[in-house]
Amino acid sequence: MQRWLICLLALLLSQVADAQTLTQRPVSQGAVSYADMTGRLEKSAINTAKAAPKGAARGSSIDFCWASSPDEYRALAKHVVVLVSVVTQDAAELPLRRVYVTVDGKETELVRLSSQRSDVGKGSKTFSILGPHREDGFYLAPAGLMMSDGYLQADFAVRRTGFNLYKLPGTPPDFIKSDRDAMPEPGAKPDTPALKALLQREYTGFELPADLR
């Protein structure tokens, strides 16, 4: 299985309204846990504090998982699983209104599988710099779009839209890269057992989507 782990730190300071800093993390093998995402957010907060000691309005960390084999790719109907973890100073900004891919000015909204809210630990740098309110959400993205030149973006419930989560393209395994038509058929949905198996194998400590429990 090949997965790109991306840690995004988006800074919205009182002095600079729309400043964002993107930091890409290395390729990782194995499952990603809730604690792993907590750790990535904490590292982001530490880095943010160096440039903005008074803190930022919000931040995020992203993980996406490609199919591990051609069979699983077909079973997932040419979709990629995307995990979006966001932290914000204001609870009114959650849940995210939508997550989408923008390519050549065209926006394609991703299918939300689940959304899980939690509190940030009070003793953490994340709490003091990025905020106390956290949301982790799983989404389905067309593989073809994740290989395109564009952006993975999010709109918060209020105030912030067009928030850059990741600069595409991603780097898929060779068997997906070689697919000349990596877009799902209209209305195509992943096989439920295959999707559940991927989530249970690749992510730990997160609630399964209600439809998969």
C-alpha positions as CSV (number, residue, x, y, z in Angstrom):
1,M,0.0,0.0,0.0
2,Q,1.3,3.4,-0.9
3,R,0.0,6.4,1.0
4,W,1.1,10.0,0.9
5,L,0.9,11.7,4.3
6,I,0.4,15.4,4.0
7,C,0.5,17.8,6.8
8,L,-1.0,21.2,6.1
9,L,-0.7,24.3,8.2
10,A,-3.0,27.1,7.2
11,L,-2.4,30.4,8.9
12,L,-5.0,33.2,9.1
13,L,-3.5,35.9,11.3
14,S,-5.0,39.1,12.4
15,Q,-2.2,41.0,10.6
16,V,-2.3,38.8,7.4
17,A,-5.8,37.6,6.5
18,D,-5.1,34.7,4.1
19,A,-1.5,33.5,4.7
20,Q,-1.1,29.8,4.3
21,T,2.0,27.5,4.7
22,L,1.9,24.0,3.1
23,T,4.3,21.4,4.5
24,Q,4.4,17.9,2.8
25,R,5.3,14.9,4.8
26,P,7.1,11.8,3.5
27,V,5.5,8.6,2.2
28,S,4.4,6.2,5.0
29,Q,3.6,2.5,5.1
30,G,1.1,1.0,7.6
31,A,-2.0,2.2,9.3
32,V,-2.6,5.8,10.4
33,S,-4.1,6.3,13.8
34,Y,-6.1,9.1,15.5
35,A,-2.9,9.6,17.6
36,D,-0.8,10.0,14.5
37,M,-3.0,12.8,13.2
38,T,-2.9,14.4,16.7
39,G,0.9,14.3,16.5
40,R,0.9,15.9,13.1
41,L,-1.3,18.7,14.2
42,E,0.9,19.2,17.2
43,K,4.0,19.5,15.0
44,S,2.2,22.0,12.8
45,A,1.2,24.1,15.8
46,I,4.8,24.1,17.0
47,N,6.0,25.3,13.6
48,T,3.2,27.9,13.5
49,A,4.2,29.3,16.9
50,K,7.6,30.1,15.5
51,A,6.2,32.4,12.9
52,A,3.0,33.5,14.7
53,P,3.3,33.3,18.5
54,K,-0.2,34.7,19.0
55,G,-1.7,31.8,17.0
56,A,-3.7,31.1,13.9
57,A,-7.4,30.9,13.2
58,R,-7.3,27.3,12.0
59,G,-5.1,24.5,10.8
60,S,-5.4,21.0,9.2
61,S,-3.6,17.8,8.4
62,I,-4.5,15.5,5.5
63,D,-4.0,11.8,4.7
64,F,-5.1,10.0,1.6
65,C,-5.0,6.4,0.8
66,W,-4.8,4.8,-2.7
67,A,-6.0,1.2,-3.3
68,S,-3.4,-1.4,-2.5
69,S,-3.9,-3.6,-5.6
70,P,-5.7,-3.6,-8.9
71,D,-8.4,-5.7,-7.5
72,E,-9.0,-3.3,-4.7
73,Y,-8.9,-0.4,-7.1
74,R,-11.7,-1.9,-9.1
75,A,-13.7,-2.7,-5.9
76,L,-13.4,0.9,-4.9
77,A,-14.7,2.0,-8.3
78,K,-11.6,4.1,-8.9
79,H,-11.9,6.1,-5.7
80,V,-9.3,7.3,-3.2
81,V,-10.0,7.6,0.5
82,V,-9.2,11.0,2.0
83,L,-8.9,11.9,5.7
84,V,-9.2,15.5,6.6
85,S,-8.4,16.6,10.1
86,V,-9.1,20.2,11.0
87,V,-8.7,22.3,14.1
88,T,-10.2,25.8,14.6
89,Q,-10.5,28.5,17.2
90,D,-14.3,28.9,16.7
91,A,-16.7,25.9,17.0
92,A,-19.1,27.7,14.6
93,E,-16.7,26.9,11.7
94,L,-17.5,23.2,12.1
95,P,-18.6,20.9,10.6
96,L,-16.9,21.6,7.3
97,R,-19.5,22.6,4.7
98,R,-17.7,20.7,2.0
99,V,-14.4,19.3,0.7
100,Y,-13.7,19.5,-3.0
101,V,-11.2,19.3,-5.8
102,T,-10.6,22.3,-8.1
103,V,-9.1,21.6,-11.5
104,D,-9.1,24.3,-14.3
105,G,-11.6,26.3,-12.3
106,K,-14.1,23.5,-12.1
107,E,-15.1,22.3,-8.6
108,T,-16.0,18.7,-7.8
109,E,-17.3,18.0,-4.4
110,L,-16.1,14.9,-2.6
111,V,-18.5,12.3,-1.0
112,R,-18.4,12.6,2.7
113,L,-18.4,9.2,4.4
114,S,-18.2,10.4,8.1
115,S,-17.5,13.3,10.4
116,Q,-16.2,12.9,14.0
117,R,-15.9,15.8,16.4
118,S,-13.5,15.9,19.4
119,D,-11.8,18.3,21.8
120,V,-8.1,19.2,21.6
121,G,-6.1,18.5,24.7
122,K,-5.8,21.7,26.8
123,G,-2.1,21.2,27.5
124,S,-1.1,20.9,23.9
125,K,0.4,23.4,21.5
126,T,-2.4,22.7,19.2
127,F,-4.9,24.0,21.7
128,S,-3.0,27.2,22.4
129,I,-2.0,28.0,18.8
130,L,-4.6,26.5,16.5
131,G,-7.7,26.1,18.7
132,P,-9.7,23.7,20.9
133,H,-12.2,22.4,18.3
134,R,-11.3,19.4,16.1
135,E,-13.1,17.5,13.3
136,D,-11.9,14.3,11.5
137,G,-13.7,13.4,8.3
138,F,-13.4,10.7,5.7
139,Y,-14.2,11.4,2.0
140,L,-14.2,9.6,-1.3
141,A,-12.3,11.3,-4.2
142,P,-12.1,10.2,-7.9
143,A,-8.6,8.9,-8.6
144,G,-8.4,10.8,-11.8
145,L,-8.9,14.1,-10.0
146,M,-6.3,13.3,-7.4
147,M,-3.8,12.8,-10.2
148,S,-4.7,16.1,-11.9
149,D,-3.0,19.5,-11.6
150,G,-5.3,21.4,-9.1
151,Y,-6.1,21.8,-5.4
152,L,-7.9,19.8,-2.7
153,Q,-9.9,22.5,-0.9
154,A,-12.5,23.0,1.9
155,D,-15.2,25.4,2.9
156,F,-15.8,25.9,6.6
157,A,-19.3,26.3,7.9
158,V,-18.8,30.1,8.2
159,R,-16.2,32.7,7.3
160,R,-13.6,30.6,5.4
161,T,-14.0,29.2,1.9
162,G,-11.5,28.0,-0.6
163,F,-9.1,26.8,2.1
164,N,-6.2,25.0,0.4
165,L,-5.7,21.5,1.8
166,Y,-3.2,20.1,-0.7
167,K,-1.6,21.0,-4.0
168,L,-2.4,18.2,-6.5
169,P,-1.4,16.0,-8.2
170,G,-0.8,13.2,-5.8
171,T,1.5,10.3,-6.5
172,P,-0.5,7.0,-7.1
173,P,0.9,3.5,-7.4
174,D,2.0,2.5,-10.9
175,F,-1.1,0.4,-11.6
176,I,-3.3,3.5,-11.1
177,K,-1.0,5.9,-12.8
178,S,-1.2,3.7,-15.9
179,D,-5.0,3.8,-16.0
180,R,-5.8,6.1,-18.9
181,D,-9.3,6.6,-17.6
182,A,-9.1,6.9,-13.9
183,M,-12.4,8.6,-13.4
184,P,-15.3,6.6,-11.9
185,E,-18.3,5.9,-14.0
186,P,-21.2,8.2,-13.3
187,G,-22.9,7.0,-10.1
188,A,-20.3,4.4,-9.4
189,K,-19.9,3.5,-5.7
190,P,-17.3,1.4,-3.9
191,D,-18.1,-2.1,-2.9
192,T,-19.1,-1.8,0.7
193,P,-17.1,-4.7,2.1
194,A,-14.0,-3.5,0.2
195,L,-14.3,0.0,1.6
196,K,-14.9,-1.2,5.1
197,A,-11.8,-3.5,4.9
198,L,-9.6,-0.6,3.7
199,L,-10.7,1.7,6.5
200,Q,-10.2,-0.9,9.1
201,R,-6.8,-1.9,7.7
202,E,-5.4,1.6,7.1
203,Y,-6.9,3.7,9.9
204,T,-7.2,3.0,13.6
205,G,-8.9,4.9,16.5
206,F,-11.5,6.5,14.2
207,E,-15.2,5.8,14.1
208,L,-16.4,3.8,11.1
209,P,-18.9,5.6,8.9
210,A,-22.4,4.7,10.1
211,D,-23.3,2.9,6.9
212,L,-20.3,0.5,7.4
213,R,-20.8,-0.4,11.1
